[in-house]
Amino acid sequence: MTSTSTRRHGKIVHIEEIQAQSMSGSSVRVIGTLLTYDTNTSLAVIEHARSQLVVDLSLLGPFSNRTKSLLQFIGEVETWQPPPNLPFSCLPSASRNYLILRARIARNVDGLDLSMYDQALQIRRKFEVERESLNF
């Protein structure tokens, strides 16, 4: 039996782009430093360039990364209303909707040169624009 739904690739983005572009419903790949993780809710908070994102890790099984680890996640962005008893003090008031990443893949990327990563991402985006303008 074959699945009728196909999983989309994760578009490489920064956390601030997810929030600024309201990417709910998008499949993304994002990097961030693990600030905190709650084992009871399987929720984590990551940060990159002073932007934070809540990540749902419930699809991943056991999660054993340490805080301050640099991690890359691939998953789907959804609108999310946090519960009132959310264990994270780093988030603003839980009275509004947030975007959450439902991670399906996670990997530790400690040691990754973020400056080079950002440069490579800029080059890739420039290439994609040029390629699209040539109708490939």
N, CA, C and O atoms as CSV, one atom per row, in Angstrom:
chain,resi,resn,atom,element,x,y,z
A,1,MET,N,N,0.843,-1.181,0.000
A,1,MET,CA,C,0.000,0.000,0.000
A,1,MET,C,C,0.885,1.240,0.000
A,1,MET,O,O,1.825,1.335,0.789
A,2,THR,N,N,0.594,2.165,-0.861
A,2,THR,CA,C,1.386,3.387,-0.937
A,2,THR,C,C,0.625,4.542,-0.312
A,2,THR,O,O,-0.605,4.580,-0.321
A,3,SER,N,N,1.372,5.465,0.219
A,3,SER,CA,C,0.774,6.633,0.855
A,3,SER,C,C,0.363,7.647,-0.209
A,3,SER,O,O,1.089,7.873,-1.177
A,4,THR,N,N,-0.802,8.252,-0.021
A,4,THR,CA,C,-1.258,9.263,-0.970
A,4,THR,C,C,-0.691,10.637,-0.650
A,4,THR,O,O,-0.733,11.538,-1.488
A,5,SER,N,N,-0.163,10.803,0.553
A,5,SER,CA,C,0.416,12.104,0.901
A,5,SER,C,C,1.928,12.032,0.763
A,5,SER,O,O,2.555,11.033,1.116
A,6,THR,N,N,2.490,13.096,0.250
A,6,THR,CA,C,3.939,13.152,0.120
A,6,THR,C,C,4.476,14.168,1.102
A,6,THR,O,O,3.866,15.209,1.342
A,7,ARG,N,N,5.598,13.857,1.652
A,7,ARG,CA,C,6.236,14.759,2.598
A,7,ARG,C,C,7.083,15.751,1.830
A,7,ARG,O,O,7.896,15.366,0.989
A,8,ARG,N,N,6.895,17.017,2.117
A,8,ARG,CA,C,7.646,18.061,1.435
A,8,ARG,C,C,9.024,18.218,2.063
A,8,ARG,O,O,9.223,17.937,3.245
A,9,HIS,N,N,9.966,18.670,1.249
A,9,HIS,CA,C,11.303,18.935,1.787
A,9,HIS,C,C,11.225,20.159,2.694
A,9,HIS,O,O,10.320,20.984,2.563
A,10,GLY,N,N,12.172,20.269,3.605
A,10,GLY,CA,C,12.215,21.406,4.513
A,10,GLY,C,C,12.982,22.563,3.900
A,10,GLY,O,O,14.187,22.454,3.670
A,11,LYS,N,N,12.309,23.656,3.637
A,11,LYS,CA,C,12.966,24.853,3.109
A,11,LYS,C,C,13.876,25.421,4.196
A,11,LYS,O,O,13.453,25.586,5.340
A,12,ILE,N,N,15.121,25.718,3.839
A,12,ILE,CA,C,16.083,26.240,4.807
A,12,ILE,C,C,15.739,27.694,5.111
A,12,ILE,O,O,15.750,28.547,4.223
A,13,VAL,N,N,15.434,27.961,6.372
A,13,VAL,CA,C,15.067,29.311,6.804
A,13,VAL,C,C,15.676,29.597,8.171
A,13,VAL,O,O,16.146,28.697,8.867
A,14,HIS,N,N,15.654,30.875,8.534
A,14,HIS,CA,C,16.037,31.285,9.880
A,14,HIS,C,C,14.768,31.435,10.718
A,14,HIS,O,O,13.678,31.626,10.180
A,15,ILE,N,N,14.921,31.348,12.027
A,15,ILE,CA,C,13.767,31.460,12.920
A,15,ILE,C,C,13.002,32.758,12.679
A,15,ILE,O,O,11.772,32.753,12.622
A,16,GLU,N,N,13.719,33.862,12.540
A,16,GLU,CA,C,13.032,35.146,12.364
A,16,GLU,C,C,12.218,35.182,11.073
A,16,GLU,O,O,11.223,35.903,10.999
A,17,GLU,N,N,12.620,34.421,10.055
A,17,GLU,CA,C,11.853,34.363,8.807
A,17,GLU,C,C,10.550,33.600,9.009
A,17,GLU,O,O,9.526,33.955,8.425
A,18,ILE,N,N,10.581,32.571,9.818
A,18,ILE,CA,C,9.365,31.804,10.118
A,18,ILE,C,C,8.329,32.726,10.737
A,18,ILE,O,O,7.154,32.691,10.372
A,19,GLN,N,N,8.772,33.546,11.672
A,19,GLN,CA,C,7.850,34.441,12.374
A,19,GLN,C,C,7.430,35.616,11.501
A,19,GLN,O,O,6.252,35.971,11.478
A,20,ALA,N,N,8.356,36.219,10.792
A,20,ALA,CA,C,8.054,37.402,9.978
A,20,ALA,C,C,7.148,37.070,8.798
A,20,ALA,O,O,6.293,37.873,8.423
A,21,GLN,N,N,7.333,35.896,8.217
A,21,GLN,CA,C,6.564,35.521,7.029
A,21,GLN,C,C,5.343,34.674,7.365
A,21,GLN,O,O,4.631,34.218,6.470
A,22,SER,N,N,5.104,34.467,8.655
A,22,SER,CA,C,3.972,33.656,9.103
A,22,SER,C,C,3.875,32.378,8.268
A,22,SER,O,O,2.928,32.191,7.504
A,23,MET,N,N,4.858,31.517,8.425
A,23,MET,CA,C,5.011,30.335,7.585
A,23,MET,C,C,4.197,29.134,8.064
A,23,MET,O,O,4.601,27.992,7.842
A,24,SER,N,N,3.076,29.369,8.706
A,24,SER,CA,C,2.230,28.275,9.158
A,24,SER,C,C,1.847,27.404,7.962
A,24,SER,O,O,1.431,27.914,6.922
A,25,GLY,N,N,1.990,26.095,8.119
A,25,GLY,CA,C,1.700,25.153,7.044
A,25,GLY,C,C,2.898,24.809,6.192
A,25,GLY,O,O,2.806,23.957,5.308
A,26,SER,N,N,4.024,25.460,6.441
A,26,SER,CA,C,5.234,25.217,5.646
A,26,SER,C,C,6.098,24.128,6.265
A,26,SER,O,O,6.098,23.923,7.478
A,27,SER,N,N,6.829,23.438,5.406
A,27,SER,CA,C,7.836,22.479,5.844
A,27,SER,C,C,9.179,23.198,5.803
A,27,SER,O,O,9.576,23.721,4.762
A,28,VAL,N,N,9.885,23.223,6.948
A,28,VAL,CA,C,11.109,24.013,7.048
A,28,VAL,C,C,12.251,23.214,7.669
A,28,VAL,O,O,12.055,22.190,8.322
A,29,ARG,N,N,13.454,23.735,7.431
A,29,ARG,CA,C,14.673,23.259,8.094
A,29,ARG,C,C,15.266,24.473,8.794
A,29,ARG,O,O,15.496,25.505,8.162
A,30,VAL,N,N,15.515,24.358,10.093
A,30,VAL,CA,C,15.951,25.504,10.882
A,30,VAL,C,C,17.033,25.085,11.874
A,30,VAL,O,O,17.060,23.947,12.342
A,31,ILE,N,N,17.918,26.025,12.182
A,31,ILE,CA,C,18.997,25.789,13.144
A,31,ILE,C,C,18.798,26.707,14.337
A,31,ILE,O,O,18.382,27.856,14.188
A,32,GLY,N,N,19.100,26.190,15.526
A,32,GLY,CA,C,19.033,27.019,16.722
A,32,GLY,C,C,19.737,26.361,17.888
A,32,GLY,O,O,19.974,25.153,17.898
A,33,THR,N,N,20.062,27.177,18.860
A,33,THR,CA,C,20.678,26.697,20.092
A,33,THR,C,C,19.571,26.297,21.058
A,33,THR,O,O,18.624,27.054,21.271
A,34,LEU,N,N,19.688,25.117,21.636
A,34,LEU,CA,C,18.683,24.619,22.570
A,34,LEU,C,C,18.761,25.408,23.875
A,34,LEU,O,O,19.763,25.349,24.587
A,35,LEU,N,N,17.691,26.147,24.182
A,35,LEU,CA,C,17.644,26.918,25.424
A,35,LEU,C,C,17.102,26.090,26.573
A,35,LEU,O,O,17.648,26.101,27.676
A,36,THR,N,N,16.015,25.370,26.302
A,36,THR,CA,C,15.384,24.575,27.345
A,36,THR,C,C,14.565,23.456,26.707
A,36,THR,O,O,14.151,23.539,25.550
A,37,TYR,N,N,14.347,22.411,27.498
A,37,TYR,CA,C,13.564,21.266,27.033
A,37,TYR,C,C,12.773,20.719,28.206
A,37,TYR,O,O,13.325,20.507,29.286
A,38,ASP,N,N,11.489,20.489,28.003
A,38,ASP,CA,C,10.629,19.928,29.038
A,38,ASP,C,C,10.241,18.507,28.656
A,38,ASP,O,O,9.557,18.294,27.654
A,39,THR,N,N,10.673,17.541,29.448
A,39,THR,CA,C,10.416,16.134,29.134
A,39,THR,C,C,8.939,15.773,29.261
A,39,THR,O,O,8.470,14.870,28.568
A,40,ASN,N,N,8.201,16.452,30.126
A,40,ASN,CA,C,6.781,16.132,30.314
A,40,ASN,C,C,5.935,16.498,29.102
A,40,ASN,O,O,4.983,15.791,28.770
A,41,THR,N,N,6.276,17.591,28.447
A,41,THR,CA,C,5.485,18.052,27.298
A,41,THR,C,C,6.153,17.766,25.958
A,41,THR,O,O,5.532,17.936,24.908
A,42,SER,N,N,7.413,17.334,25.983
A,42,SER,CA,C,8.223,17.135,24.770
A,42,SER,C,C,8.352,18.424,23.965
A,42,SER,O,O,8.413,18.397,22.736
A,43,LEU,N,N,8.393,19.543,24.665
A,43,LEU,CA,C,8.558,20.840,24.023
A,43,LEU,C,C,9.930,21.405,24.352
A,43,LEU,O,O,10.438,21.250,25.462
A,44,ALA,N,N,10.517,22.063,23.360
A,44,ALA,CA,C,11.816,22.703,23.535
A,44,ALA,C,C,11.727,24.121,22.991
A,44,ALA,O,O,10.827,24.450,22.218
A,45,VAL,N,N,12.667,24.948,23.405
A,45,VAL,CA,C,12.795,26.292,22.846
A,45,VAL,C,C,14.202,26.412,22.290
A,45,VAL,O,O,15.183,26.125,22.977
A,46,ILE,N,N,14.291,26.845,21.019
A,46,ILE,CA,C,15.593,27.092,20.402
A,46,ILE,C,C,15.699,28.575,20.071
A,46,ILE,O,O,14.699,29.285,19.976
A,47,GLU,N,N,16.942,29.020,19.898
A,47,GLU,CA,C,17.181,30.429,19.606
A,47,GLU,C,C,18.290,30.559,18.578
A,47,GLU,O,O,19.283,29.832,18.608
A,48,HIS,N,N,18.095,31.505,17.669
A,48,HIS,CA,C,19.139,31.868,16.710
A,48,HIS,C,C,18.966,33.344,16.392
A,48,HIS,O,O,17.864,33.790,16.073
A,49,ALA,N,N,20.043,34.094,16.476
A,49,ALA,CA,C,20.031,35.532,16.176
A,49,ALA,C,C,18.934,36.262,16.955
A,49,ALA,O,O,18.223,37.102,16.405
A,50,ARG,N,N,18.810,35.935,18.220
A,50,ARG,CA,C,17.862,36.565,19.155
A,50,ARG,C,C,16.392,36.287,18.856
A,50,ARG,O,O,15.516,36.934,19.430
A,51,SER,N,N,16.111,35.354,17.984
A,51,SER,CA,C,14.734,34.927,17.727
A,51,SER,C,C,14.557,33.534,18.303
A,51,SER,O,O,15.453,32.695,18.215
A,52,GLN,N,N,13.393,33.295,18.894
A,52,GLN,CA,C,13.131,32.010,19.531
A,52,GLN,C,C,11.973,31.294,18.851
A,52,GLN,O,O,11.096,31.910,18.247
A,53,LEU,N,N,12.002,29.966,18.973
A,53,LEU,CA,C,10.964,29.130,18.381
A,53,LEU,C,C,10.711,27.942,19.294
A,53,LEU,O,O,11.649,27.318,19.792
A,54,VAL,N,N,9.434,27.633,19.512
A,54,VAL,CA,C,9.066,26.437,20.264
A,54,VAL,C,C,9.058,25.265,19.294
A,54,VAL,O,O,8.537,25.368,18.183
A,55,VAL,N,N,9.643,24.147,19.726
A,55,VAL,CA,C,9.729,22.950,18.889
A,55,VAL,C,C,9.063,21.798,19.628
A,55,VAL,O,O,9.390,21.520,20.781
A,56,ASP,N,N,8.127,21.129,18.960
A,56,ASP,CA,C,7.475,19.938,19.499
A,56,ASP,C,C,8.307,18.734,19.079
A,56,ASP,O,O,8.457,18.458,17.889
A,57,LEU,N,N,8.848,18.019,20.066
A,57,LEU,CA,C,9.738,16.892,19.795
A,57,LEU,C,C,9.049,15.542,19.972
A,57,LEU,O,O,9.720,14.511,19.977
A,58,SER,N,N,7.741,15.527,20.116
A,58,SER,CA,C,7.027,14.291,20.439
A,58,SER,C,C,7.127,13.219,19.356
A,58,SER,O,O,6.954,12.037,19.655
A,59,LEU,N,N,7.398,13.591,18.123
A,59,LEU,CA,C,7.526,12.604,17.044
A,59,LEU,C,C,8.903,11.952,16.996
A,59,LEU,O,O,9.109,10.993,16.252
A,60,LEU,N,N,9.844,12.464,17.782
A,60,LEU,CA,C,11.237,12.030,17.666
A,60,LEU,C,C,11.625,10.886,18.587
A,60,LEU,O,O,12.687,10.293,18.399
A,61,GLY,N,N,10.818,10.560,19.559
A,61,GLY,CA,C,11.219,9.547,20.524
A,61,GLY,C,C,12.161,10.149,21.553
A,61,GLY,O,O,12.100,11.351,21.814
A,62,PRO,N,N,13.035,9.334,22.145
A,62,PRO,CA,C,13.942,9.843,23.184
A,62,PRO,C,C,14.812,10.985,22.663
A,62,PRO,O,O,15.382,10.907,21.575
A,63,PHE,N,N,14.899,12.041,23.461
A,63,PHE,CA,C,15.659,13.229,23.086
A,63,PHE,C,C,16.706,13.456,24.157
A,63,PHE,O,O,16.368,13.702,25.315
A,64,SER,N,N,17.978,13.377,23.783
A,64,SER,CA,C,19.041,13.414,24.792
A,64,SER,C,C,20.050,14.536,24.582
A,64,SER,O,O,21.170,14.448,25.086
A,65,ASN,N,N,19.689,15.574,23.863
A,65,ASN,CA,C,20.623,16.683,23.657
A,65,ASN,C,C,20.656,17.593,24.876
A,65,ASN,O,O,19.678,17.710,25.615
A,66,ARG,N,N,21.788,18.226,25.065
A,66,ARG,CA,C,21.973,19.128,26.201
A,66,ARG,C,C,21.621,20.557,25.814
A,66,ARG,O,O,21.690,20.936,24.645
A,67,THR,N,N,21.240,21.344,26.821
A,67,THR,CA,C,21.016,22.756,26.554
A,67,THR,C,C,22.318,23.369,26.063
A,67,THR,O,O,23.409,22.915,26.409
A,68,LYS,N,N,22.183,24.392,25.263
A,68,LYS,CA,C,23.277,25.101,24.600
A,68,LYS,C,C,23.862,24.327,23.421
A,68,LYS,O,O,24.830,24.779,22.810
A,69,SER,N,N,23.287,23.162,23.090
A,69,SER,CA,C,23.702,22.438,21.886
A,69,SER,C,C,23.112,23.140,20.668
A,69,SER,O,O,22.007,23.678,20.721
A,70,LEU,N,N,23.860,23.125,19.578
A,70,LEU,CA,C,23.367,23.666,18.314
A,70,LEU,C,C,22.679,22.524,17.573
A,70,LEU,O,O,23.285,21.485,17.311
A,71,LEU,N,N,21.405,22.730,17.239
A,71,LEU,CA,C,20.603,21.667,16.642
A,71,LEU,C,C,19.956,22.137,15.353
A,71,LEU,O,O,19.672,23.321,15.171
A,72,GLN,N,N,19.729,21.174,14.458
A,72,GLN,CA,C,18.995,21.440,13.223
A,72,GLN,C,C,17.746,20.570,13.239
A,72,GLN,O,O,17.808,19.379,13.544
A,73,PHE,N,N,16.616,21.176,12.908
A,73,PHE,CA,C,15.341,20.466,12.880
A,73,PHE,C,C,14.707,20.601,11.503
A,73,PHE,O,O,14.843,21.624,10.832
A,74,ILE,N,N,14.011,19.544,11.100
A,74,ILE,CA,C,13.165,19.583,9.909
A,74,ILE,C,C,11.767,19.191,10.366
A,74,ILE,O,O,11.584,18.201,11.073
A,75,GLY,N,N,10.789,19.981,9.953
A,75,GLY,CA,C,9.419,19.684,10.348
A,75,GLY,C,C,8.447,20.687,9.768
A,75,GLY,O,O,8.785,21.481,8.890
A,76,GLU,N,N,7.236,20.630,10.279
A,76,GLU,CA,C,6.163,21.478,9.783
A,76,GLU,C,C,5.829,22.560,10.812
A,76,GLU,O,O,5.780,22.309,12.016
A,77,VAL,N,N,5.603,23.761,10.302
A,77,VAL,CA,C,5.245,24.899,11.150
A,77,VAL,C,C,3.724,24.960,11.263
A,77,VAL,O,O,3.012,24.855,10.265
A,78,GLU,N,N,3.243,25.129,12.484
A,78,GLU,CA,C,1.806,25.238,12.732
A,78,GLU,C,C,1.537,26.383,13.693
A,78,GLU,O,O,2.406,26.774,14.474
A,79,THR,N,N,0.319,26.918,13.626
A,79,THR,CA,C,-0.124,27.883,14.627
A,79,THR,C,C,-0.449,27.108,15.892
A,79,THR,O,O,-0.994,26.006,15.835
A,80,TRP,N,N,-0.111,27.692,17.032
A,80,TRP,CA,C,-0.210,26.962,18.294
A,80,TRP,C,C,-0.626,27.905,19.408
A,80,TRP,O,O,-0.101,29.011,19.533
A,81,GLN,N,N,-1.564,27.458,20.205
A,81,GLN,CA,C,-1.958,28.194,21.414
A,81,GLN,C,C,-1.331,27.478,22.604
A,81,GLN,O,O,-1.764,26.380,22.953
A,82,PRO,N,N,-0.318,28.076,23.236
A,82,PRO,CA,C,0.340,27.400,24.349
A,82,PRO,C,C,-0.590,27.221,25.541
A,82,PRO,O,O,-1.452,28.062,25.796
A,83,PRO,N,N,-0.414,26.125,26.268
A,83,PRO,CA,C,-1.222,25.929,27.476
A,83,PRO,C,C,-0.847,26.964,28.536
A,83,PRO,O,O,0.272,27.475,28.526
A,84,PRO,N,N,-1.766,27.278,29.446
A,84,PRO,CA,C,-1.477,28.302,30.454
A,84,PRO,C,C,-0.349,27.924,31.406
A,84,PRO,O,O,0.289,28.804,31.984
A,85,ASN,N,N,-0.097,26.655,31.575
A,85,ASN,CA,C,0.945,26.210,32.509
A,85,ASN,C,C,2.244,25.855,31.793
A,85,ASN,O,O,2.986,24.985,32.249
A,86,LEU,N,N,2.516,26.511,30.696
A,86,LEU,CA,C,3.733,26.247,29.934
A,86,LEU,C,C,4.956,26.444,30.826
A,86,LEU,O,O,5.072,27.477,31.485
A,87,PRO,N,N,5.866,25.475,30.859
A,87,PRO,CA,C,6.985,25.536,31.806
A,87,PRO,C,C,8.119,26.470,31.407
A,87,PRO,O,O,9.135,26.516,32.101
A,88,PHE,N,N,7.983,27.212,30.321
A,88,PHE,CA,C,9.086,28.050,29.855
A,88,PHE,C,C,8.872,29.497,30.272
A,88,PHE,O,O,7.874,30.114,29.900
A,89,SER,N,N,9.785,30.024,31.024
A,89,SER,CA,C,9.680,31.423,31.438
A,89,SER,C,C,10.218,32.361,30.368
A,89,SER,O,O,10.028,33.573,30.460
A,90,CYS,N,N,10.887,31.818,29.350
A,90,CYS,CA,C,11.502,32.672,28.332
A,90,CYS,C,C,10.506,33.162,27.290
A,90,CYS,O,O,10.829,34.052,26.504
A,91,LEU,N,N,9.301,32.598,27.266
A,91,LEU,CA,C,8.301,33.043,26.298
A,91,LEU,C,C,7.430,34.136,26.894
A,91,LEU,O,O,7.202,34.159,28.104
A,92,PRO,N,N,6.941,35.046,26.050
A,92,PRO,CA,C,6.017,36.065,26.540
A,92,PRO,C,C,4.703,35.434,26.986
A,92,PRO,O,O,4.573,34.210,26.998
A,93,SER,N,N,3.765,36.236,27.339
A,93,SER,CA,C,2.464,35.787,27.820
A,93,SER,C,C,1.858,34.728,26.902
A,93,SER,O,O,1.965,34.816,25.679
A,94,ALA,N,N,1.226,33.733,27.505
A,94,ALA,CA,C,0.614,32.643,26.737
A,94,ALA,C,C,-0.776,33.012,26.234
A,94,ALA,O,O,-1.563,32.127,25.897
A,95,SER,N,N,-1.087,34.293,26.177
A,95,SER,CA,C,-2.431,34.717,25.783
A,95,SER,C,C,-2.591,34.878,24.275
A,95,SER,O,O,-3.672,35.243,23.811
A,96,ARG,N,N,-1.550,34.616,23.509
A,96,ARG,CA,C,-1.655,34.759,22.056
A,96,ARG,C,C,-1.176,33.492,21.368
A,96,ARG,O,O,-0.550,32.629,21.983
A,97,ASN,N,N,-1.484,33.399,20.074
A,97,ASN,CA,C,-1.048,32.241,19.305
A,97,ASN,C,C,0.410,32.394,18.905
A,97,ASN,O,O,0.888,33.500,18.652
A,98,TYR,N,N,1.095,31.288,18.853
A,98,TYR,CA,C,2.488,31.241,18.443
A,98,TYR,C,C,2.607,30.287,17.268
A,98,TYR,O,O,1.669,29.565,16.930
A,99,LEU,N,N,3.773,30.301,16.657
A,99,LEU,CA,C,4.093,29.275,15.676
A,99,LEU,C,C,4.951,28.244,16.382
A,99,LEU,O,O,5.829,28.585,17.174
A,100,ILE,N,N,4.691,26.993,16.090
A,100,ILE,CA,C,5.445,25.897,16.672
A,100,ILE,C,C,5.954,25.028,15.533
A,100,ILE,O,O,5.277,24.875,14.516
A,101,LEU,N,N,7.125,24.468,15.695
A,101,LEU,CA,C,7.678,23.542,14.715
A,101,LEU,C,C,7.448,22.128,15.216
A,101,LEU,O,O,7.952,21.756,16.275
A,102,ARG,N,N,6.692,21.337,14.466
A,102,ARG,CA,C,6.483,19.918,14.794
A,102,ARG,C,C,7.620,19.151,14.120
A,102,ARG,O,O,7.527,18.789,12.947
A,103,ALA,N,N,8.684,18.911,14.869
A,103,ALA,CA,C,9.898,18.324,14.303
A,103,ALA,C,C,9.702,16.848,13.978
A,103,ALA,O,O,9.151,16.089,14.776
A,104,ARG,N,N,10.161,16.456,12.793
A,104,ARG,CA,C,10.182,15.036,12.422
A,104,ARG,C,C,11.600,14.520,12.315
A,104,ARG,O,O,11.828,13.310,12.318
A,105,ILE,N,N,12.561,15.437,12.219
A,105,ILE,CA,C,13.980,15.078,12.175
A,105,ILE,C,C,14.746,16.084,13.020
A,105,ILE,O,O,14.472,17.283,12.978
A,106,ALA,N,N,15.707,15.586,13.786
A,106,ALA,CA,C,16.591,16.465,14.567
A,106,ALA,C,C,17.997,15.913,14.484
A,106,ALA,O,O,18.209,14.700,14.473
A,107,ARG,N,N,18.954,16.824,14.427
A,107,ARG,CA,C,20.347,16.382,14.488
A,107,ARG,C,C,21.187,17.451,15.167
A,107,ARG,O,O,20.919,18.648,15.064
A,108,ASN,N,N,22.200,16.981,15.857
A,108,ASN,CA,C,23.126,17.869,16.541
A,108,ASN,C,C,24.140,18.368,15.529
A,108,ASN,O,O,24.737,17.578,14.798
A,109,VAL,N,N,24.337,19.686,15.485
A,109,VAL,CA,C,25.298,20.279,14.560
A,109,VAL,C,C,26.307,21.146,15.319
A,109,VAL,O,O,26.798,22.145,14.794
A,110,ASP,N,N,26.609,20.751,16.564
A,110,ASP,CA,C,27.643,21.457,17.319
A,110,ASP,C,C,28.907,21.518,16.476
A,110,ASP,O,O,29.263,20.542,15.815
A,111,GLY,N,N,29.572,22.636,16.495
A,111,GLY,CA,C,30.792,22.805,15.712
A,111,GLY,C,C,30.558,23.419,14.349
A,111,GLY,O,O,31.513,23.786,13.664
A,112,LEU,N,N,29.304,23.538,13.942
A,112,LEU,CA,C,28.994,24.163,12.657
A,112,LEU,C,C,29.348,25.644,12.721
A,112,LEU,O,O,28.981,26.331,13.675
A,113,ASP,N,N,30.047,26.131,11.727
A,113,ASP,CA,C,30.399,27.546,11.636
A,113,ASP,C,C,29.171,28.293,11.109
A,113,ASP,O,O,28.867,28.237,9.918
A,114,LEU,N,N,28.475,28.986,12.001
A,114,LEU,CA,C,27.230,29.654,11.620
A,114,LEU,C,C,27.443,30.775,10.617
A,114,LEU,O,O,26.567,31.041,9.794
A,115,SER,N,N,28.579,31.429,10.672
A,115,SER,CA,C,28.878,32.482,9.699
A,115,SER,C,C,28.979,31.887,8.294
A,115,SER,O,O,28.418,32.430,7.342
A,116,MET,N,N,29.691,30.781,8.173
A,116,MET,CA,C,29.808,30.103,6.875
A,116,MET,C,C,28.453,29.538,6.430
A,116,MET,O,O,28.116,29.577,5.247
A,117,TYR,N,N,27.695,29.022,7.372
A,117,TYR,CA,C,26.361,28.499,7.077
A,117,TYR,C,C,25.487,29.604,6.478
A,117,TYR,O,O,24.816,29.395,5.467
A,118,ASP,N,N,25.502,30.785,7.115
A,118,ASP,CA,C,24.709,31.906,6.613
A,118,ASP,C,C,25.179,32.351,5.232
A,118,ASP,O,O,24.356,32.678,4.377
A,119,GLN,N,N,26.495,32.367,5.003
A,119,GLN,CA,C,27.026,32.732,3.685
A,119,GLN,C,C,26.576,31.728,2.627
A,119,GLN,O,O,26.162,32.110,1.532
A,120,ALA,N,N,26.661,30.448,2.962
A,120,ALA,CA,C,26.240,29.407,2.020
A,120,ALA,C,C,24.748,29.521,1.710
A,120,ALA,O,O,24.329,29.311,0.571
A,121,LEU,N,N,23.953,29.853,2.718
A,121,LEU,CA,C,22.516,30.017,2.503
A,121,LEU,C,C,22.233,31.198,1.572
A,121,LEU,O,O,21.359,31.108,0.710
A,122,GLN,N,N,22.958,32.291,1.737
A,122,GLN,CA,C,22.790,33.442,0.845
A,122,GLN,C,C,23.148,33.082,-0.596
A,122,GLN,O,O,22.441,33.465,-1.527
A,123,ILE,N,N,24.240,32.351,-0.776
A,123,ILE,CA,C,24.653,31.926,-2.123
A,123,ILE,C,C,23.602,31.006,-2.731
A,123,ILE,O,O,23.262,31.138,-3.907
A,124,ARG,N,N,23.088,30.075,-1.932
A,124,ARG,CA,C,22.065,29.152,-2.417
A,124,ARG,C,C,20.813,29.908,-2.856
A,124,ARG,O,O,20.246,29.621,-3.911
A,125,ARG,N,N,20.389,30.862,-2.052
A,125,ARG,CA,C,19.190,31.632,-2.396
A,125,ARG,C,C,19.395,32.441,-3.672
A,125,ARG,O,O,18.488,32.539,-4.499
A,126,LYS,N,N,20.570,33.013,-3.832
A,126,LYS,CA,C,20.883,33.761,-5.053
A,126,LYS,C,C,20.824,32.827,-6.262
A,126,LYS,O,O,20.262,33.181,-7.298
A,127,PHE,N,N,21.404,31.634,-6.127
A,127,PHE,CA,C,21.374,30.646,-7.201
A,127,PHE,C,C,19.937,30.259,-7.546
A,127,PHE,O,O,19.582,30.171,-8.721
A,128,GLU,N,N,19.109,30.028,-6.523
A,128,GLU,CA,C,17.727,29.628,-6.766
A,128,GLU,C,C,16.945,30.706,-7.518
A,128,GLU,O,O,16.128,30.393,-8.383
A,129,VAL,N,N,17.197,31.977,-7.186
A,129,VAL,CA,C,16.537,33.082,-7.891
A,129,VAL,C,C,16.986,33.112,-9.347
A,129,VAL,O,O,16.164,33.257,-10.252
A,130,GLU,N,N,18.298,32.975,-9.575
A,130,GLU,CA,C,18.824,32.973,-10.943
A,130,GLU,C,C,18.279,31.790,-11.732
A,130,GLU,O,O,17.912,31.934,-12.898
A,131,ARG,N,N,18.228,30.647,-11.112
A,131,ARG,CA,C,17.733,29.436,-11.772
A,131,ARG,C,C,16.262,29.593,-12.149
A,131,ARG,O,O,15.843,29.208,-13.240
A,132,GLU,N,N,15.497,30.159,-11.237
A,132,GLU,CA,C,14.078,30.360,-11.512
A,132,GLU,C,C,13.867,31.356,-12.651
A,132,GLU,O,O,12.943,31.203,-13.451
A,133,SER,N,N,14.724,32.373,-12.723
A,133,SER,CA,C,14.585,33.363,-13.796
A,133,SER,C,C,14.910,32.764,-15.164
A,133,SER,O,O,14.500,33.301,-16.194
A,134,LEU,N,N,15.650,31.645,-15.173
A,134,LEU,CA,C,15.963,30.957,-16.426
A,134,LEU,C,C,14.950,29.864,-16.748
A,134,LEU,O,O,15.112,29.121,-17.716
A,135,ASN,N,N,13.899,29.775,-15.926
A,135,ASN,CA,C,12.811,28.802,-16.109
A,135,ASN,C,C,13.267,27.354,-16.010
A,135,ASN,O,O,12.808,26.514,-16.783
A,136,PHE,N,N,14.146,27.049,-15.091
A,136,PHE,CA,C,14.551,25.652,-14.863
A,136,PHE,C,C,13.640,25.006,-13.876
A,136,PHE,O,O,13.814,23.831,-13.551
